Each structure stands twice: as C-alpha cells, then as structure tokens.
C-alpha cells in the first residue's frame, strides 16, 4: 500500500480537537503516542515531524483515538506503561502503574544506598512487577520474589522480566494474603530465608468510593487491585500482622496507602511489632508511603 509523507500535526490535529472538546488534558500527547504505535516507532513522534503513512494506517490511528474518546486510558489501549526507568507490559489483571508509586522506589534507594550488595526483595501483590523489577534494575543480580493472587499477573511479570532482560534470582509465587497462614507458606517456599526489603501497594480504596473514581480507573483498573473493603484497610489487616515474620532483623517494609490512611496503617503496624520510622509524600504533597522497621 502506498504511503505519503506528511507532517504529524496534519494527521493528529482533528483528533486532538475531538479529545479536547471532551475535556482530555493530554490530548496532543495521547494522539502522538497512539500514532507512534501505528507507525511502529520506538520513540514518540513529534508534532512537526514528517512521517510516511498510508491511508490504512491513518484509519487505524483514528480507530484508536475513538477508544480514547470512550475514556479508555492510552496505557490500556497500548497495553504498556512507563514506570521509573522502564516500559512495562500490563493487562486487564494488573493495576496501571502510577507515578506516585515511584515514591516507593525512591524511599528504598534512600534507605539502602549501597546498590552493590545482593538484597533479598519481596514485591507483595506484584501486579505487573513494576516495583520489584525497578528495584532489580537498581540492585543488580538481587533475589526478588513476586507474590500475587492472580496467575495472569504473574505471567505478565515474567514477560516484563524477559522484555527488560533483567538478571537475578527470581521467584513467581501464586499466593493469597487473605489466607491465615500465607506467611508460613511463603517462608516455606523461601526455605525460611527472610527479606531485606518488602514493598507493597495493596488495594486501599473504600468499596463505596469505587464508583466515584475517574472513568480511567474505575472502568479499566481491576477491582481486585482497587477495592480495600468498607474502610479501605482490609488488605493491611491481612498483610501487616504477618509481615514481620518475613523480615530480617535489619530489614525494612515500604507500604503505599491512600490519602489520610497513614494514622490507621501506622497503628496496625505498631500493634503487630512494627515501628513506623518515616513517611514519604507523593507528587501532590500527600503522605503516600510509610517505612516500617521491626520494633
């Protein structure tokens, strides 16, 4: 099929206007990313770049924009999302990684500044594996265990590991933290070797608030990764009482939570032998991460 050389702006302008009218604040970027996908380019096209494109490719691009018009996030259309220093594959079973969760990575780097040592890391509720794999990128060759209740999510972690060509001693463990003895099962699989670092971003949205979320989150992120029960704290009540059993004496736990939940999460930790030693704020200046050590 014949192709024509044309400026990107000419292709995307009408589609950008459609998205702007619907209130999309990143209309131009969204269109450039979708067009990049259609053209099969590694890096996003620029507005005033000239590209060779066929009529069929333009139609495919417009079809993707229609999906965006319906509220579907670009990351869900492309099945990939940038996080920290890498691009991760995602699917319907995995939470769409958010920039705010990068605060977890920053916090770990501050507390474990020697990136030459081989650390034992647990990514609890791993989803796409973006947390554990980002840490593996920083702490080369470390031992990382990815634990998730979803087998489909663990398959995505494996795909991301291969895609990023990361080397380390990795485990992919299908386990439900709601089980009474989940910590014993995990330790058994780990041959009773405990962790230096535990990172987790559990579901923390109160059930009643799910319907109030933005369309991009409510309709496209898995409810399992969002719904934290009546008060949003169910996952913490399952995780925190047993997580101390998994941690080395000098290890640390890095936990993400929702707006205004820091007091409650701290209290659950304190009641179960953990000491909250630091809090971290996200990009909106909201307290988002707590760091625990053993009391």
C-alpha positions as a Python dict, from the first residue, in 0.01 Angstrom:
ca = {
    (1, 'X'): (0, 0, 0),
    (2, 'X'): (137, 340, -99),
    (3, 'X'): (247, 584, 165),
    (4, 'X'): (254, 962, 171),
    (5, 'X'): (500, 1184, 357),
    (6, 'X'): (301, 1415, 580),
    (7, 'X'): (350, 1625, 892),
    (8, 'X'): (234, 1463, 1216),
    (9, 'X'): (41, 1777, 1310),
    (10, 'X'): (-176, 1744, 1000),
    (11, 'X'): (-267, 1386, 1093),
    (12, 'X'): (-343, 1440, 1460),
    (13, 'X'): (-497, 1790, 1461),
    (14, 'X'): (-864, 1686, 1404),
    (15, 'X'): (-833, 1402, 1656),
    (16, 'X'): (-671, 1628, 1916),
    (17, 'X'): (-962, 1871, 1882),
    (18, 'X'): (-1213, 1591, 1940),
    (19, 'X'): (-1037, 1488, 2261),
    (20, 'X'): (-1002, 1847, 2383),
    (21, 'X'): (-1376, 1903, 2340),
    (22, 'X'): (-1433, 1602, 2567),
    (23, 'X'): (-1204, 1755, 2831),
    (24, 'X'): (-892, 1541, 2783),
    (25, 'X'): (-599, 1746, 2914),
    (26, 'X'): (-329, 1540, 2742),
    (27, 'X'): (-498, 1524, 2401),
    (28, 'X'): (-190, 1605, 2192),
    (29, 'X'): (37, 1362, 2379),
    (30, 'X'): (-228, 1090, 2368),
    (31, 'X'): (-260, 1124, 1990),
    (32, 'X'): (116, 1126, 1937),
    (33, 'X'): (154, 807, 2142),
    (34, 'X'): (-126, 633, 1953),
    (35, 'X'): (17, 738, 1618),
    (36, 'X'): (361, 618, 1728),
    (37, 'X'): (209, 276, 1793),
    (38, 'X'): (52, 261, 1447),
    (39, 'X'): (378, 361, 1280),
    (40, 'X'): (571, 103, 1482),
    (41, 'X'): (828, 355, 1603),
    (42, 'X'): (1035, 306, 1917),
    (43, 'X'): (1015, 672, 2029),
    (44, 'X'): (713, 906, 2029),
    (45, 'X'): (667, 1112, 1713),
    (46, 'X'): (690, 1491, 1740),
    (47, 'X'): (418, 1729, 1627),
    (48, 'X'): (621, 1885, 1346),
    (49, 'X'): (796, 1564, 1240),
    (50, 'X'): (725, 1436, 888),
    (51, 'X'): (633, 1067, 859),
    (52, 'X'): (549, 821, 583),
    (53, 'X'): (199, 688, 641),
    (54, 'X'): (-65, 501, 442),
    (55, 'X'): (-440, 571, 433),
    (56, 'X'): (-498, 241, 610),
    (57, 'X'): (-265, 343, 894),
    (58, 'X'): (-448, 674, 935),
    (59, 'X'): (-778, 484, 967),
    (60, 'X'): (-623, 254, 1230),
    (61, 'X'): (-497, 558, 1418),
    (62, 'X'): (-843, 716, 1415),
    (63, 'X'): (-988, 389, 1548),
    (64, 'X'): (-750, 401, 1846),
    (65, 'X'): (-848, 762, 1913),
    (66, 'X'): (-1214, 654, 1927),
    (67, 'X'): (-1119, 412, 2205),
    (68, 'X'): (-953, 700, 2387),
    (69, 'X'): (-1267, 911, 2340),
    (70, 'X'): (-1462, 644, 2527),
    (71, 'X'): (-1237, 703, 2829),
    (72, 'X'): (-1001, 410, 2782),
    (73, 'X'): (-651, 511, 2900),
    (74, 'X'): (-374, 520, 2640),
    (75, 'X'): (-183, 268, 2851),
    (76, 'X'): (-475, 25, 2827),
    (77, 'X'): (-507, 75, 2453),
    (78, 'X'): (-135, 6, 2405),
    (79, 'X'): (-111, -249, 2690),
    (80, 'X'): (203, -83, 2822),
    (81, 'X'): (302, 191, 3066),
    (82, 'X'): (623, 373, 3160),
    (83, 'X'): (727, 346, 3524),
    (84, 'X'): (1053, 454, 3686),
    (85, 'X'): (1314, 388, 3415),
    (86, 'X'): (1137, 126, 3204),
    (87, 'X'): (830, 44, 2999),
    (88, 'X'): (609, -232, 3140),
    (89, 'X'): (357, -459, 2975),
    (90, 'X'): (19, -452, 3151),
    (91, 'X'): (-309, -639, 3108),
    (92, 'X'): (-662, -641, 3247),
    (93, 'X'): (-544, -822, 3563),
    (94, 'X'): (-275, -567, 3655),
    (95, 'X'): (-302, -222, 3807),
    (96, 'X'): (-188, 56, 3575),
    (97, 'X'): (139, 176, 3736),
    (98, 'X'): (116, 538, 3856),
    (99, 'X'): (398, 793, 3903),
    (100, 'X'): (302, 830, 4271),
    (101, 'X'): (412, 471, 4332),
    (102, 'X'): (765, 565, 4224),
    (103, 'X'): (792, 719, 4573),
    (104, 'X'): (829, 360, 4698),
    (105, 'X'): (1137, 312, 4480),
    (106, 'X'): (1287, 645, 4590),
    (107, 'X'): (1233, 554, 4956),
    (108, 'X'): (1405, 217, 4916),
    (109, 'X'): (1704, 381, 4745),
    (110, 'X'): (1739, 627, 5033),
    (111, 'X'): (1739, 352, 5297),
    (112, 'X'): (1953, 106, 5102),
    (113, 'X'): (2209, 337, 4944),
    (114, 'X'): (2466, 63, 4876),
    (115, 'X'): (2343, -77, 4546),
    (116, 'X'): (2635, -319, 4514),
    (117, 'X'): (2506, -572, 4767),
    (118, 'X'): (2278, -862, 4677),
    (119, 'X'): (1950, -796, 4854),
    (120, 'X'): (1654, -1023, 4908),
    (121, 'X'): (1341, -835, 4799),
    (122, 'X'): (970, -918, 4822),
    (123, 'X'): (721, -750, 4586),
    (124, 'X'): (395, -833, 4764),
    (125, 'X'): (90, -800, 4538),
    (126, 'X'): (323, -759, 4241),
    (127, 'X'): (76, -685, 3958),
    (128, 'X'): (288, -602, 3653),
    (129, 'X'): (604, -642, 3860),
    (130, 'X'): (692, -275, 3816),
    (131, 'X'): (810, -232, 4176),
    (132, 'X'): (1022, -544, 4208),
    (133, 'X'): (1169, -517, 3858),
    (134, 'X'): (1251, -147, 3905),
    (135, 'X'): (1435, -240, 4225),
    (136, 'X'): (1614, -521, 4044),
    (137, 'X'): (1729, -263, 3790),
    (138, 'X'): (1882, -66, 4078),
    (139, 'X'): (2017, -361, 4278),
    (140, 'X'): (2159, -577, 4001),
    (141, 'X'): (2152, -952, 4048),
    (142, 'X'): (1945, -940, 4368),
    (143, 'X'): (1695, -1203, 4477),
    (144, 'X'): (1337, -1091, 4407),
    (145, 'X'): (1017, -1281, 4487),
    (146, 'X'): (695, -1168, 4319),
    (147, 'X'): (379, -1268, 4505),
    (148, 'X'): (31, -1223, 4360),
    (149, 'X'): (-309, -1388, 4390),
    (150, 'X'): (-353, -1362, 4012),
    (151, 'X'): (-173, -1619, 3795),
    (152, 'X'): (-231, -1396, 3490),
    (153, 'X'): (-48, -1112, 3665),
    (154, 'X'): (249, -1337, 3738),
    (155, 'X'): (266, -1427, 3368),
    (156, 'X'): (292, -1055, 3291),
    (157, 'X'): (575, -1021, 3545),
    (158, 'X'): (760, -1298, 3362),
    (159, 'X'): (704, -1123, 3029),
    (160, 'X'): (832, -796, 3172),
    (161, 'X'): (1138, -970, 3315),
    (162, 'X'): (1223, -1108, 2970),
    (163, 'X'): (1144, -779, 2797),
    (164, 'X'): (1375, -584, 3029),
    (165, 'X'): (1643, -855, 3016),
    (166, 'X'): (1699, -831, 3389),
    (167, 'X'): (1919, -1084, 3565),
    (168, 'X'): (1870, -1207, 3919),
    (169, 'X'): (1736, -1497, 4122),
    (170, 'X'): (1363, -1458, 4069),
    (171, 'X'): (1057, -1639, 4202),
    (172, 'X'): (696, -1603, 4088),
    (173, 'X'): (461, -1714, 4365),
    (174, 'X'): (83, -1751, 4343),
    (175, 'X'): (-40, -1680, 4697),
    (176, 'X'): (-338, -1512, 4866),
    (177, 'X'): (-255, -1290, 5162),
    (178, 'X'): (-607, -1338, 5296),
    (179, 'X'): (-516, -1697, 5391),
    (180, 'X'): (-443, -1732, 5764),
    (181, 'X'): (-105, -1895, 5711),
    (182, 'X'): (13, -1714, 5398),
    (183, 'X'): (335, -1605, 5569),
    (184, 'X'): (423, -1964, 5665),
    (185, 'X'): (356, -2084, 5311),
    (186, 'X'): (580, -1813, 5171),
    (187, 'X'): (861, -1881, 5418),
    (188, 'X'): (840, -2249, 5335),
    (189, 'X'): (883, -2169, 4965),
    (190, 'X'): (1175, -1942, 5056),
    (191, 'X'): (1339, -2217, 5266),
    (192, 'X'): (1295, -1989, 5571),
    (193, 'X'): (1523, -1720, 5427),
    (194, 'X'): (1379, -1379, 5516),
    (195, 'X'): (1379, -1049, 5325),
    (196, 'X'): (1586, -730, 5346),
    (197, 'X'): (1320, -528, 5164),
    (198, 'X'): (944, -572, 5135),
    (199, 'X'): (746, -339, 4907),
    (200, 'X'): (370, -345, 4871),
    (201, 'X'): (96, -134, 4717),
    (202, 'X'): (-225, -307, 4829),
    (203, 'X'): (-582, -209, 4732),
    (204, 'X'): (-687, 80, 4955),
    (205, 'X'): (-999, 242, 4806),
    (206, 'X'): (-1308, 207, 5031),
    (207, 'X'): (-1567, -5, 4846),
    (208, 'X'): (-1826, 271, 4849),
    (209, 'X'): (-1582, 511, 4678),
    (210, 'X'): (-1505, 285, 4378),
    (211, 'X'): (-1798, 427, 4180),
    (212, 'X'): (-1667, 782, 4239),
    (213, 'X'): (-1329, 717, 4077),
    (214, 'X'): (-1231, 859, 3740),
    (215, 'X'): (-1356, 656, 3444),
    (216, 'X'): (-998, 564, 3350),
    (217, 'X'): (-950, 399, 3689),
    (218, 'X'): (-1299, 272, 3772),
    (219, 'X'): (-1367, 103, 3439),
    (220, 'X'): (-1020, -17, 3341),
    (221, 'X'): (-817, -100, 3653),
    (222, 'X'): (-903, -440, 3806),
    (223, 'X'): (-1142, -401, 4101),
    (224, 'X'): (-936, -659, 4290),
    (225, 'X'): (-642, -414, 4286),
    (226, 'X'): (-855, -119, 4400),
    (227, 'X'): (-1118, -236, 4649),
    (228, 'X'): (-990, -220, 5006),
    (229, 'X'): (-1319, -312, 5175),
    (230, 'X'): (-1551, -94, 5381),
    (231, 'X'): (-1283, 143, 5511),
    (232, 'X'): (-1010, 67, 5257),
    (233, 'X'): (-791, -108, 5514),
    (234, 'X'): (-881, -478, 5469),
    (235, 'X'): (-556, -564, 5289),
    (236, 'X'): (-345, -403, 5562),
    (237, 'X'): (-523, -608, 5828),
    (238, 'X'): (-430, -922, 5635),
    (239, 'X'): (-75, -824, 5545),
    (240, 'X'): (73, -634, 5839),
    (241, 'X'): (9, -880, 6128),
    (242, 'X'): (218, -1145, 5948),
    (243, 'X'): (467, -941, 5751),
    (244, 'X'): (707, -906, 6048),
    (245, 'X'): (766, -1282, 6025),
    (246, 'X'): (911, -1235, 5676),
    (247, 'X'): (1157, -957, 5757),
    (248, 'X'): (1523, -979, 5856),
    (249, 'X'): (1617, -803, 6181),
    (250, 'X'): (1760, -501, 5996),
    (251, 'X'): (1513, -516, 5709),
    (252, 'X'): (1252, -255, 5617),
    (253, 'X'): (898, -258, 5483),
    (254, 'X'): (776, 6, 5236),
    (255, 'X'): (398, 40, 5219),
    (256, 'X'): (180, 258, 4996),
    (257, 'X'): (-168, 368, 5113),
    (258, 'X'): (-448, 611, 5032),
    (259, 'X'): (-495, 973, 5130),
    (260, 'X'): (-545, 1015, 5504),
    (261, 'X'): (-481, 648, 5590),
    (262, 'X'): (-133, 690, 5739),
    (263, 'X'): (-252, 702, 6104),
    (264, 'X'): (-454, 380, 6067),
    (265, 'X'): (-182, 189, 5879),
    (266, 'X'): (78, 305, 6134),
    (267, 'X'): (-141, 187, 6421),
    (268, 'X'): (-193, -157, 6265),
    (269, 'X'): (183, -185, 6225),
    (270, 'X'): (259, -68, 6577),
    (271, 'X'): (12, -319, 6724),
    (272, 'X'): (198, -600, 6547),
    (273, 'X'): (559, -526, 6638),
    (274, 'X'): (648, -274, 6367),
    (275, 'X'): (786, 75, 6417),
    (276, 'X'): (690, 348, 6167),
    (277, 'X'): (1021, 527, 6108),
    (278, 'X'): (942, 761, 5818),
    (279, 'X'): (666, 889, 5591),
    (280, 'X'): (700, 996, 5227),
    (281, 'X'): (483, 1238, 5030),
    (282, 'X'): (373, 1187, 4670),
    (283, 'X'): (380, 1432, 4377),
    (284, 'X'): (69, 1606, 4514),
    (285, 'X'): (231, 1653, 4858),
    (286, 'X'): (4, 1385, 5010),
    (287, 'X'): (154, 1136, 5258),
    (288, 'X'): (160, 818, 5047),
    (289, 'X'): (427, 581, 5182),
    (290, 'X'): (525, 458, 5527),
    (291, 'X'): (852, 282, 5612),
    (292, 'X'): (842, 24, 5891),
    (293, 'X'): (1122, -149, 6079),
    (294, 'X'): (1095, -414, 6350),
    (295, 'X'): (1046, -263, 6698),
}
